[in-house]
Amino acid sequence: MKALLWLLLAVGLMGNVFVNTMVGDGVKQILLSVACGVVALAAATGLWLSRERRA
């Protein structure tokens, strides 16, 4: 499960960089950037919640 979350985090971050550098301005760029950001934030949250807690 953690491997999938790490993969989603990496894809979300790389996708956001790609969208911001390659896609032109406008609504399309904003929607794609938001989608990549949501994926990255969801994966990061999942990783944070699934971490092993140390006492």
C-alpha positions as CSV (number, residue, x, y, z in Angstrom):
1,M,0.0,0.0,0.0
2,K,2.8,2.4,0.9
3,A,4.5,1.7,-2.4
4,L,1.3,2.8,-4.3
5,L,1.1,6.0,-2.2
6,W,4.7,6.8,-2.9
7,L,4.1,6.2,-6.6
8,L,1.0,8.5,-6.5
9,L,3.0,11.2,-4.7
10,A,5.8,11.1,-7.3
11,V,3.3,11.1,-10.2
12,G,1.4,13.9,-8.7
13,L,4.5,16.0,-8.2
14,M,6.0,15.3,-11.6
15,G,2.6,15.8,-13.3
16,N,2.3,19.2,-11.6
17,V,5.8,20.2,-12.8
18,F,5.0,19.0,-16.3
19,V,1.7,20.9,-16.4
20,N,3.2,24.1,-15.2
21,T,6.1,24.0,-17.7
22,M,4.5,22.5,-20.8
23,V,0.8,23.3,-20.8
24,G,-0.1,26.8,-21.9
25,D,-2.1,29.3,-19.8
26,G,-5.8,29.1,-19.2
27,V,-8.4,27.0,-17.6
28,K,-6.9,23.8,-18.8
29,Q,-3.6,24.4,-17.0
30,I,-5.4,25.4,-13.8
31,L,-7.7,22.3,-13.8
32,L,-4.8,19.9,-14.5
33,S,-2.6,21.6,-11.9
34,V,-5.3,21.3,-9.3
35,A,-5.9,17.7,-10.1
36,C,-2.2,16.8,-9.8
37,G,-2.1,18.8,-6.5
38,V,-5.0,16.9,-5.1
39,V,-3.4,13.6,-6.0
40,A,-0.1,14.6,-4.4
41,L,-1.8,15.9,-1.2
42,A,-4.0,12.8,-0.9
43,A,-1.0,10.5,-1.3
44,A,1.0,12.6,1.2
45,T,-1.8,12.4,3.7
46,G,-2.2,8.7,3.2
47,L,1.5,8.2,3.9
48,W,1.4,10.4,7.0
49,L,-1.6,8.5,8.4
50,S,0.0,5.1,7.7
51,R,3.3,5.9,9.3
52,E,4.5,3.9,12.3
53,R,4.2,5.8,15.4
54,R,7.1,5.7,17.9
55,A,6.7,6.3,21.6
